[in-house]
């Protein structure tokens, strides 16, 4: 009878140990699931932030483009009036050459400015996502 009680006690101990391990595994699983949920929430927030930056930047680029077009049209009208007032064909051609050179220089400057702004803008859009990727890489190092 003692052997039976000993076997029952051993079985109880084994089951109690298995139950404790299962509870520990379940708690660890819940913790990992919670961390994964928080991490994914952070990813979504990074995408939303990048989208906000993109929208704001596109609005600024649109406003800049409209201002440039408006300014160019006003300048073209002034140049047309100046050309119409030219007193000779030679003066007309000289003025036309100066206006073309000025317009070309202005276009190059505007393109350069826009390219620089676009590169900066792309970096600003990518930054929240890049930060999340760096965080993921850090977590992967810790997990390994």
C-alpha atoms as an extended CHARMM CRD file, in Angstrom:
* protein
*
       144  EXT
         1         1  UNK       CA              0.0000000000        0.0000000000        0.0000000000  PROA      1               0.0000000000
         2         2  UNK       CA              2.8890000000        2.3230000000        0.6630000000  PROA      2               0.0000000000
         3         3  UNK       CA              4.0670000000        1.7240000000       -2.8710000000  PROA      3               0.0000000000
         4         4  UNK       CA              0.6660000000        2.7900000000       -4.1740000000  PROA      4               0.0000000000
         5         5  UNK       CA              0.7010000000        5.9530000000       -2.0890000000  PROA      5               0.0000000000
         6         6  UNK       CA              4.2680000000        6.6690000000       -3.1910000000  PROA      6               0.0000000000
         7         7  UNK       CA              3.2820000000        6.1900000000       -6.8610000000  PROA      7               0.0000000000
         8         8  UNK       CA              0.2730000000        8.4330000000       -6.4140000000  PROA      8               0.0000000000
         9         9  UNK       CA              2.4300000000       11.0790000000       -4.7140000000  PROA      9               0.0000000000
        10        10  UNK       CA              4.9710000000       10.8590000000       -7.5080000000  PROA      10              0.0000000000
        11        11  UNK       CA              2.2160000000       11.1900000000      -10.1150000000  PROA      11              0.0000000000
        12        12  UNK       CA              0.7910000000       14.1810000000       -8.2610000000  PROA      12              0.0000000000
        13        13  UNK       CA              4.2520000000       15.7620000000       -8.1530000000  PROA      13              0.0000000000
        14        14  UNK       CA              4.7810000000       15.1450000000      -11.8680000000  PROA      14              0.0000000000
        15        15  UNK       CA              1.3740000000       16.6030000000      -12.7430000000  PROA      15              0.0000000000
        16        16  UNK       CA              1.8960000000       19.5850000000      -10.4300000000  PROA      16              0.0000000000
        17        17  UNK       CA              5.2890000000       20.2270000000      -12.0350000000  PROA      17              0.0000000000
        18        18  UNK       CA              3.7880000000       19.9110000000      -15.5200000000  PROA      18              0.0000000000
        19        19  UNK       CA              0.9740000000       22.2550000000      -14.5380000000  PROA      19              0.0000000000
        20        20  UNK       CA              3.4500000000       24.8520000000      -13.2420000000  PROA      20              0.0000000000
        21        21  UNK       CA              5.5110000000       24.5830000000      -16.4240000000  PROA      21              0.0000000000
        22        22  UNK       CA              2.3760000000       24.9640000000      -18.5360000000  PROA      22              0.0000000000
        23        23  UNK       CA              1.3500000000       28.0310000000      -16.5280000000  PROA      23              0.0000000000
        24        24  UNK       CA              4.8430000000       29.5030000000      -16.9750000000  PROA      24              0.0000000000
        25        25  UNK       CA              4.7670000000       28.7960000000      -20.7030000000  PROA      25              0.0000000000
        26        26  UNK       CA              1.3050000000       30.3010000000      -20.9960000000  PROA      26              0.0000000000
        27        27  UNK       CA              2.3740000000       33.4450000000      -19.1000000000  PROA      27              0.0000000000
        28        28  UNK       CA              5.4720000000       33.7370000000      -21.2780000000  PROA      28              0.0000000000
        29        29  UNK       CA              3.2830000000       33.3080000000      -24.3860000000  PROA      29              0.0000000000
        30        30  UNK       CA              0.9480000000       36.0390000000      -23.1740000000  PROA      30              0.0000000000
        31        31  UNK       CA              3.8870000000       38.3360000000      -22.5090000000  PROA      31              0.0000000000
        32        32  UNK       CA              5.3190000000       37.6980000000      -25.9910000000  PROA      32              0.0000000000
        33        33  UNK       CA              1.8940000000       38.2230000000      -27.5820000000  PROA      33              0.0000000000
        34        34  UNK       CA              1.5170000000       41.5120000000      -25.6920000000  PROA      34              0.0000000000
        35        35  UNK       CA              4.9670000000       42.6790000000      -26.7510000000  PROA      35              0.0000000000
        36        36  UNK       CA              4.2520000000       41.6900000000      -30.3480000000  PROA      36              0.0000000000
        37        37  UNK       CA              0.9780000000       43.6130000000      -30.2390000000  PROA      37              0.0000000000
        38        38  UNK       CA              2.7390000000       46.6840000000      -28.8530000000  PROA      38              0.0000000000
        39        39  UNK       CA              5.4670000000       46.3780000000      -31.4660000000  PROA      39              0.0000000000
        40        40  UNK       CA              2.9270000000       46.0960000000      -34.2870000000  PROA      40              0.0000000000
        41        41  UNK       CA              1.0440000000       49.0940000000      -32.8910000000  PROA      41              0.0000000000
        42        42  UNK       CA              4.3040000000       51.0390000000      -33.0300000000  PROA      42              0.0000000000
        43        43  UNK       CA              4.7810000000       49.9420000000      -36.6490000000  PROA      43              0.0000000000
        44        44  UNK       CA              1.3350000000       51.2230000000      -37.5930000000  PROA      44              0.0000000000
        45        45  UNK       CA              2.0200000000       54.4940000000      -35.7880000000  PROA      45              0.0000000000
        46        46  UNK       CA              5.2980000000       54.8550000000      -37.7370000000  PROA      46              0.0000000000
        47        47  UNK       CA              3.4650000000       54.3460000000      -41.0370000000  PROA      47              0.0000000000
        48        48  UNK       CA              0.8210000000       56.8840000000      -40.0340000000  PROA      48              0.0000000000
        49        49  UNK       CA              3.5360000000       59.3740000000      -39.0710000000  PROA      49              0.0000000000
        50        50  UNK       CA              5.3220000000       58.8330000000      -42.3970000000  PROA      50              0.0000000000
        51        51  UNK       CA              2.0370000000       59.3770000000      -44.2180000000  PROA      51              0.0000000000
        52        52  UNK       CA              1.4040000000       62.6300000000      -42.3490000000  PROA      52              0.0000000000
        53        53  UNK       CA              4.8860000000       63.8510000000      -43.2520000000  PROA      53              0.0000000000
        54        54  UNK       CA              4.3170000000       62.8810000000      -46.9050000000  PROA      54              0.0000000000
        55        55  UNK       CA              0.9850000000       64.6960000000      -47.0900000000  PROA      55              0.0000000000
        56        56  UNK       CA              2.3780000000       67.8360000000      -45.4840000000  PROA      56              0.0000000000
        57        57  UNK       CA              5.3990000000       67.7790000000      -47.7810000000  PROA      57              0.0000000000
        58        58  UNK       CA              3.3030000000       67.2960000000      -50.9060000000  PROA      58              0.0000000000
        59        59  UNK       CA              1.1660000000       70.2680000000      -49.8920000000  PROA      59              0.0000000000
        60        60  UNK       CA              4.3080000000       72.3660000000      -49.5060000000  PROA      60              0.0000000000
        61        61  UNK       CA              5.6580000000       71.2190000000      -52.8740000000  PROA      61              0.0000000000
        62        62  UNK       CA              2.3290000000       72.0340000000      -54.4870000000  PROA      62              0.0000000000
        63        63  UNK       CA              2.3020000000       75.5150000000      -52.9990000000  PROA      63              0.0000000000
        64        64  UNK       CA              5.8910000000       76.0790000000      -54.0900000000  PROA      64              0.0000000000
        65        65  UNK       CA              5.0740000000       74.9450000000      -57.6400000000  PROA      65              0.0000000000
        66        66  UNK       CA              2.0420000000       77.2370000000      -57.8400000000  PROA      66              0.0000000000
        67        67  UNK       CA              4.1080000000       80.1820000000      -56.5890000000  PROA      67              0.0000000000
        68        68  UNK       CA              6.8280000000       79.4360000000      -59.1520000000  PROA      68              0.0000000000
        69        69  UNK       CA              4.3370000000       79.2040000000      -62.0220000000  PROA      69              0.0000000000
        70        70  UNK       CA              2.6100000000       82.4100000000      -60.9230000000  PROA      70              0.0000000000
        71        71  UNK       CA              5.9350000000       84.2240000000      -60.6940000000  PROA      71              0.0000000000
        72        72  UNK       CA              7.0240000000       82.8980000000      -64.0850000000  PROA      72              0.0000000000
        73        73  UNK       CA              3.7920000000       84.0430000000      -65.7180000000  PROA      73              0.0000000000
        74        74  UNK       CA              4.1300000000       87.5150000000      -64.2220000000  PROA      74              0.0000000000
        75        75  UNK       CA              7.7300000000       87.6990000000      -65.3700000000  PROA      75              0.0000000000
        76        76  UNK       CA              6.7530000000       86.5160000000      -68.8680000000  PROA      76              0.0000000000
        77        77  UNK       CA              4.0850000000       89.2220000000      -69.1120000000  PROA      77              0.0000000000
        78        78  UNK       CA              6.5980000000       91.8980000000      -68.1020000000  PROA      78              0.0000000000
        79        79  UNK       CA              9.0790000000       90.5530000000      -70.6300000000  PROA      79              0.0000000000
        80        80  UNK       CA              6.4310000000       90.5530000000      -73.3830000000  PROA      80              0.0000000000
        81        81  UNK       CA              5.6940000000       94.2190000000      -72.6560000000  PROA      81              0.0000000000
        82        82  UNK       CA              9.4220000000       95.0040000000      -72.7900000000  PROA      82              0.0000000000
        83        83  UNK       CA              9.7980000000       93.1260000000      -76.0790000000  PROA      83              0.0000000000
        84        84  UNK       CA              6.7950000000       94.9360000000      -77.5550000000  PROA      84              0.0000000000
        85        85  UNK       CA              8.4630000000       98.2430000000      -76.7140000000  PROA      85              0.0000000000
        86        86  UNK       CA             11.7150000000       97.3170000000      -78.4900000000  PROA      86              0.0000000000
        87        87  UNK       CA             12.6780000000      100.0000000000      -80.9930000000  PROA      87              0.0000000000
        88        88  UNK       CA             14.5340000000       97.7670000000      -83.4340000000  PROA      88              0.0000000000
        89        89  UNK       CA             14.8900000000       94.1090000000      -84.3950000000  PROA      89              0.0000000000
        90        90  UNK       CA             18.4190000000       94.1210000000      -82.9730000000  PROA      90              0.0000000000
        91        91  UNK       CA             17.1810000000       95.3720000000      -79.6000000000  PROA      91              0.0000000000
        92        92  UNK       CA             14.3460000000       92.8190000000      -79.7280000000  PROA      92              0.0000000000
        93        93  UNK       CA             16.7690000000       89.9220000000      -80.3170000000  PROA      93              0.0000000000
        94        94  UNK       CA             19.1540000000       91.1870000000      -77.6290000000  PROA      94              0.0000000000
        95        95  UNK       CA             16.3160000000       91.4120000000      -75.0840000000  PROA      95              0.0000000000
        96        96  UNK       CA             14.9720000000       88.0060000000      -76.1330000000  PROA      96              0.0000000000
        97        97  UNK       CA             18.4190000000       86.4340000000      -75.6030000000  PROA      97              0.0000000000
        98        98  UNK       CA             18.7430000000       88.0140000000      -72.1590000000  PROA      98              0.0000000000
        99        99  UNK       CA             15.2670000000       86.8270000000      -71.1780000000  PROA      99              0.0000000000
       100       100  UNK       CA             15.9940000000       83.2810000000      -72.3950000000  PROA      100             0.0000000000
       101       101  UNK       CA             19.2620000000       83.1730000000      -70.4520000000  PROA      101             0.0000000000
       102       102  UNK       CA             17.5560000000       84.5100000000      -67.3230000000  PROA      102             0.0000000000
       103       103  UNK       CA             14.6860000000       82.0180000000      -67.6420000000  PROA      103             0.0000000000
       104       104  UNK       CA             17.1320000000       79.1330000000      -68.1030000000  PROA      104             0.0000000000
       105       105  UNK       CA             19.2120000000       80.1660000000      -65.0840000000  PROA      105             0.0000000000
       106       106  UNK       CA             16.0700000000       80.5380000000      -62.9980000000  PROA      106             0.0000000000
       107       107  UNK       CA             14.8230000000       77.1060000000      -64.0740000000  PROA      107             0.0000000000
       108       108  UNK       CA             18.1700000000       75.4730000000      -63.1690000000  PROA      108             0.0000000000
       109       109  UNK       CA             18.1760000000       77.1590000000      -59.7580000000  PROA      109             0.0000000000
       110       110  UNK       CA             14.5710000000       76.0980000000      -59.0960000000  PROA      110             0.0000000000
       111       111  UNK       CA             15.2640000000       72.5150000000      -60.1840000000  PROA      111             0.0000000000
       112       112  UNK       CA             18.3300000000       72.3360000000      -57.9660000000  PROA      112             0.0000000000
       113       113  UNK       CA             16.3850000000       73.7240000000      -55.0080000000  PROA      113             0.0000000000
       114       114  UNK       CA             13.5350000000       71.2500000000      -55.5940000000  PROA      114             0.0000000000
       115       115  UNK       CA             15.9020000000       68.2930000000      -55.9120000000  PROA      115             0.0000000000
       116       116  UNK       CA             17.5670000000       69.1590000000      -52.6230000000  PROA      116             0.0000000000
       117       117  UNK       CA             14.1880000000       69.6250000000      -50.9370000000  PROA      117             0.0000000000
       118       118  UNK       CA             12.9180000000       66.3210000000      -52.3500000000  PROA      118             0.0000000000
       119       119  UNK       CA             15.9350000000       64.4230000000      -51.0100000000  PROA      119             0.0000000000
       120       120  UNK       CA             15.4260000000       65.9440000000      -47.5620000000  PROA      120             0.0000000000
       121       121  UNK       CA             11.7190000000       65.2020000000      -47.7960000000  PROA      121             0.0000000000
       122       122  UNK       CA             12.3440000000       61.5430000000      -48.6840000000  PROA      122             0.0000000000
       123       123  UNK       CA             14.5820000000       61.2070000000      -45.6380000000  PROA      123             0.0000000000
       124       124  UNK       CA             11.9330000000       62.7340000000      -43.3880000000  PROA      124             0.0000000000
       125       125  UNK       CA              9.3040000000       60.3250000000      -44.7220000000  PROA      125             0.0000000000
       126       126  UNK       CA             11.5550000000       57.3070000000      -44.2100000000  PROA      126             0.0000000000
       127       127  UNK       CA             12.7540000000       58.2750000000      -40.7130000000  PROA      127             0.0000000000
       128       128  UNK       CA              9.8420000000       56.8730000000      -38.6330000000  PROA      128             0.0000000000
       129       129  UNK       CA              9.9840000000       53.5610000000      -40.5130000000  PROA      129             0.0000000000
       130       130  UNK       CA             13.7830000000       53.4670000000      -40.2890000000  PROA      130             0.0000000000
       131       131  UNK       CA             13.5290000000       53.9830000000      -36.5370000000  PROA      131             0.0000000000
       132       132  UNK       CA             11.1380000000       51.0250000000      -36.2760000000  PROA      132             0.0000000000
       133       133  UNK       CA             13.4770000000       48.8450000000      -38.3340000000  PROA      133             0.0000000000
       134       134  UNK       CA             16.3700000000       49.7560000000      -36.0310000000  PROA      134             0.0000000000
       135       135  UNK       CA             14.2240000000       48.8520000000      -33.0160000000  PROA      135             0.0000000000
       136       136  UNK       CA             13.3130000000       45.5170000000      -34.6290000000  PROA      136             0.0000000000
       137       137  UNK       CA             16.9920000000       44.7930000000      -35.3130000000  PROA      137             0.0000000000
       138       138  UNK       CA             17.8370000000       45.5640000000      -31.6810000000  PROA      138             0.0000000000
       139       139  UNK       CA             15.1020000000       43.2610000000      -30.4520000000  PROA      139             0.0000000000
       140       140  UNK       CA             16.3040000000       40.5160000000      -32.7920000000  PROA      140             0.0000000000
       141       141  UNK       CA             19.8200000000       40.8370000000      -31.3150000000  PROA      141             0.0000000000
       142       142  UNK       CA             18.4250000000       40.5640000000      -27.7930000000  PROA      142             0.0000000000
       143       143  UNK       CA             16.2700000000       37.5590000000      -28.7340000000  PROA      143             0.0000000000
       144       144  UNK       CA             19.2350000000       35.7690000000      -30.3490000000  PROA      144             0.0000000000
